[in-house]
Amino acid sequence: MEKSDYFNELGPRWDEISRHDMDKVETIVRLLGIRQGDAVLDVGTGTGVLIPLLSRRTGAENITAIDFAPAMIERAREKFGGSGVQFIVGDVMEYPFRDASFDVIVCYSVFPHFDNHAAALDRFTGFLKPGGLLAVLHSQSRERINGVHIHSGDITVHHDYLPSLEVVANLMRSGGLRMEIMVDNDEFYMACGRKTWRHGAEYGHHHDAHGHDSGHRHVGQG
């Protein structure tokens, strides 16, 4: 079974079988330092668990939410349709977003499902504006996430895994990101890197009003 089919089958009941500690999710999103007007890409939005939190910070009209499972997006639209969020059914590894389009790209509870982690991070980095933030996030520990997939009983996601923080950080650095937030503990997992100005300039992109990085909270070291 293709992963898109697997998650599409689960879409109608996803909110009942996938539970999130919203207090922890709120903390994670707050640490990103998203500002009003930031263009945000929510990768693998599912049924839109992050949409209310992101909307309060940047405004719903500044959010693009993509998922490759039509049933997931259908459910998200049922909950948040008309809010101004742009919902897209599509594979983010193929969808033609323009380079330097987003201030913040969030991969919440989705990164293990990419077959090629390095290629995914490289693609997302290209979508970032210079100074933009790429965030790989989970509101559970890495051990817990990987255990859920291993014991899922379904070969479709059995081998999907969340790499160590060191591996993700090294991939981000090699792609031109400066690590800002690195957390891997019993409560949650955060690997967040900011696109350097030099890396952005190599693509001919320029600074804009949303591109500065002052005022963001740093956790850990890069």
VMD Tcl script that draws the C-alpha trace (Angstrom):
set ca {
  {0.00 0.00 0.00}
  {1.24 3.50 -0.83}
  {1.65 5.85 2.13}
  {-0.83 8.28 0.63}
  {-3.43 5.49 0.48}
  {-2.61 4.42 4.03}
  {-3.18 7.89 5.47}
  {-6.14 8.52 3.20}
  {-7.92 5.53 4.69}
  {-7.24 6.85 8.17}
  {-8.28 10.42 7.39}
  {-11.96 10.27 8.41}
  {-11.11 8.94 11.90}
  {-7.63 10.45 12.32}
  {-8.70 12.91 15.01}
  {-10.02 10.04 17.10}
  {-6.96 7.80 16.83}
  {-4.18 10.40 16.83}
  {-4.03 12.36 20.07}
  {-1.78 15.35 20.78}
  {-0.89 17.02 24.07}
  {-1.91 20.51 22.97}
  {-0.12 22.16 25.88}
  {3.14 20.73 24.59}
  {2.27 21.58 21.01}
  {1.54 25.16 22.09}
  {4.97 25.36 23.74}
  {6.70 24.01 20.65}
  {4.98 26.47 18.32}
  {5.64 29.39 20.68}
  {9.37 28.64 20.62}
  {9.42 29.13 16.85}
  {8.90 32.86 17.25}
  {6.45 33.15 14.36}
  {5.44 36.75 13.72}
  {2.30 38.35 12.36}
  {2.42 38.25 8.58}
  {5.00 35.47 8.29}
  {4.33 33.19 5.33}
  {4.10 29.69 6.85}
  {4.09 26.31 5.13}
  {2.56 23.49 7.20}
  {3.99 20.30 5.67}
  {1.88 17.19 6.17}
  {-0.83 19.19 7.89}
  {-3.04 16.12 8.30}
  {-6.38 17.28 9.68}
  {-4.88 20.63 10.67}
  {-3.77 20.17 14.28}
  {-1.43 23.19 14.04}
  {-3.78 25.51 12.15}
  {-5.33 27.29 15.19}
  {-1.92 27.84 16.80}
  {-0.31 29.11 13.61}
  {-3.30 31.31 12.77}
  {-3.11 33.14 16.09}
  {0.49 34.05 15.36}
  {0.64 34.94 11.68}
  {-2.97 35.12 10.48}
  {-4.76 32.29 8.69}
  {-4.42 33.99 5.30}
  {-0.63 33.60 5.56}
  {-0.72 29.82 6.02}
  {-0.34 27.20 3.29}
  {-1.17 23.68 4.46}
  {-0.30 20.69 2.27}
  {-0.92 16.96 2.62}
  {-0.81 14.11 0.12}
  {-3.91 12.40 1.57}
  {-7.16 13.92 0.20}
  {-9.19 12.65 3.16}
  {-6.89 14.46 5.59}
  {-7.28 17.76 3.74}
  {-11.04 17.20 3.45}
  {-11.26 16.88 7.23}
  {-9.04 19.94 7.74}
  {-11.26 21.95 5.42}
  {-14.33 20.82 7.35}
  {-12.77 22.23 10.52}
  {-11.06 25.34 9.17}
  {-12.54 26.04 5.74}
  {-13.28 29.70 5.20}
  {-10.57 30.76 7.65}
  {-8.28 31.95 4.89}
  {-5.84 29.05 5.04}
  {-4.79 27.72 1.63}
  {-5.23 23.94 1.72}
  {-3.45 21.87 -0.93}
  {-3.78 18.18 -1.75}
  {-0.37 17.23 -3.05}
  {3.05 15.71 -2.46}
  {5.34 18.42 -1.11}
  {8.28 16.66 -2.78}
  {6.68 17.33 -6.15}
  {4.46 20.38 -5.68}
  {5.86 23.41 -7.57}
  {6.26 25.95 -4.77}
  {8.50 28.83 -5.77}
  {11.92 29.15 -4.20}
  {12.19 31.64 -1.35}
  {8.42 31.67 -0.73}
  {8.14 31.04 3.02}
  {9.37 32.60 6.25}
  {8.68 29.45 8.27}
  {8.30 25.81 7.20}
  {6.91 23.46 9.83}
  {7.12 19.66 9.65}
  {5.10 18.56 12.66}
  {4.73 14.82 13.25}
  {5.52 14.02 9.61}
  {9.28 13.87 9.05}
  {9.69 10.10 9.62}
  {7.42 9.42 6.65}
  {9.79 10.93 4.07}
  {11.73 8.20 2.29}
  {14.75 10.45 1.77}
  {15.32 12.77 4.71}
  {18.24 14.62 3.14}
  {16.31 15.31 -0.08}
  {13.30 16.55 1.89}
  {15.36 18.99 3.96}
  {17.17 20.23 0.87}
  {13.88 20.85 -0.93}
  {12.37 22.69 2.04}
  {15.47 24.84 2.39}
  {14.98 25.97 -1.18}
  {11.44 27.08 -0.36}
  {12.67 29.25 2.51}
  {13.37 32.94 2.21}
  {16.83 33.99 3.38}
  {16.59 34.17 7.17}
  {13.64 31.77 7.16}
  {13.21 28.95 9.69}
  {12.80 25.23 8.98}
  {11.37 23.25 11.91}
  {11.14 19.47 12.36}
  {8.85 18.96 15.36}
  {7.28 16.24 17.47}
  {5.38 16.51 20.75}
  {6.69 13.09 21.80}
  {10.17 11.67 22.26}
  {12.11 10.21 19.37}
  {12.03 6.82 21.09}
  {8.25 6.97 21.41}
  {7.73 8.04 17.78}
  {9.91 5.27 16.40}
  {8.30 2.72 18.69}
  {4.82 3.61 17.43}
  {5.88 2.97 13.84}
  {7.78 -0.24 14.56}
  {4.83 -1.70 16.46}
  {2.14 -0.30 14.16}
  {1.48 -3.68 12.62}
  {1.44 -2.16 9.14}
  {4.38 -2.59 6.79}
  {3.53 0.76 5.16}
  {4.99 2.74 8.08}
  {6.94 -0.01 9.88}
  {10.29 1.29 8.63}
  {9.51 5.00 8.97}
  {11.83 6.46 11.56}
  {12.82 9.75 13.11}
  {16.61 10.19 12.85}
  {18.70 11.31 15.78}
  {18.94 15.03 16.45}
  {22.60 14.96 15.44}
  {21.81 13.44 12.05}
  {19.06 15.95 11.28}
  {21.18 18.87 12.48}
  {24.11 17.81 10.31}
  {21.84 17.51 7.27}
  {20.43 20.97 7.95}
  {23.89 22.47 8.37}
  {25.16 20.88 5.16}
  {22.22 22.46 3.35}
  {23.06 25.96 4.55}
  {21.00 26.22 7.72}
  {22.25 27.52 11.07}
  {20.89 25.49 13.96}
  {18.83 27.53 16.43}
  {16.74 25.05 18.40}
  {17.88 21.52 19.26}
  {15.82 19.51 21.74}
  {15.56 15.75 22.02}
  {14.18 14.62 25.38}
  {11.37 12.60 26.93}
  {8.82 15.32 26.19}
  {9.42 16.45 22.62}
  {11.78 16.71 19.67}
  {12.76 19.91 17.89}
  {15.35 20.45 15.17}
  {15.12 23.99 13.82}
  {17.55 25.71 11.50}
  {17.61 29.16 9.93}
  {18.60 29.78 6.32}
  {21.73 31.88 6.24}
  {21.87 35.06 4.24}
  {24.85 33.81 2.26}
  {23.01 30.64 1.29}
  {20.00 32.66 0.19}
  {22.14 35.04 -1.84}
  {23.51 32.13 -3.85}
  {20.02 31.76 -5.29}
  {19.73 35.47 -6.02}
  {17.16 36.11 -3.27}
  {16.98 39.27 -1.23}
  {16.05 40.33 2.29}
  {12.47 41.38 2.92}
  {10.46 42.61 5.86}
  {9.89 39.10 7.24}
  {13.42 37.83 6.85}
  {15.12 39.17 9.98}
  {15.87 36.77 12.80}
  {16.11 38.92 15.90}
  {13.84 38.21 18.84}
  {13.69 34.44 18.37}
  {14.31 32.21 21.34}
  {17.28 29.85 21.04}
  {17.27 26.49 22.80}
  {20.37 24.30 22.82}
  {23.28 24.96 20.53}
  {24.01 24.74 16.84}
}
mol new
graphics top color blue
foreach p $ca { graphics top sphere $p radius 0.5 }
foreach p [lrange $ca 0 end-1] q [lrange $ca 1 end] { graphics top cylinder $p $q radius 0.2 }
display resetview
